[in-house]
Amino acid sequence: MANLGFYKTSREDEATGAKRYTVRLVPYSVIDKQAVVDLALKDSNINRQDLAAGFAALGQAIEDFVLNGHSVTLDGLGNFRLTCKTGEWDDRTQKWKSAGKESMDDVSTDGIRGVYVRFRPCKALREEINHASFFEVTNTLFGKTKGGKLNFS
């Protein structure tokens, strides 16, 4: 079962200037390929070199397919795909805003302001996330600050 740490933080609402409070999940660490291979080896009879090579090949294949417009679904994990955000620059607010066009002839790639890789977890993973328990780390790990990077060394 998922057991996720969180911290409380605040920010100023840009529209109203009011202080708004929210919760952020704590990123404990960045797990690299070696750590994933090491954990996978515990549940496998595959040797380290073959597993590491397969992991690298899988990552490259996902990248190649996604960058060529395909949606990639891995059973037991989820789906990777590309999306984009479109909009127009608002000179008054000095920000991008979502905006549709009046005519199909006005629609072009010039309005794309970002392309993103999206991941949607499989149903089993979503269910695990929906049943996650949470524990607060705001005061214990951050010394009553509004958040930051954890350092467990």
C-alpha positions, 0 to 999 in steps of 0.5 A: 500500500502507498504511504506518502509524505506531504508538507503544507505550503502557502502561496499568494493567489495572483488574481486576488492577492490572498494567501492560499494554502495547499499540500505537496507530496514529498519527493524522497529521492530520484531513483535511477536505472541501477536502483530499478535493476537492483530491485527487479533482480530480487524477483527475477532469475535474469542476470544483471547484464541482461536485465540492465540491457533490456531496461535500456532497450525498453526505455529507448523503444518507448522514447522512439514510439512516443516521439513519433506520435504513438501512445505506448501502453505497458501492462501493469504500469500504464500509458505514455503519450504526447499532448500539447497546450495551445494558447495566446500571449496576453500582453495585459497580464504578460502570461499565456492564456488558453484561447480558441480560434474563431475559424479553423483557418486560424488554427496553426502550430504557432499557438503551441506553447508546450509539448508534454509527455503524459503518463496515465497509470494502469487501473491497478496502480490508480487503485493503489494511489486511491487507497494511499495513506498520508503522513505529514512531514512539514514540521519534522523534516522541514523545521516548520518551513514551507518546504524544500528538498529532502536530504537523507545523507 
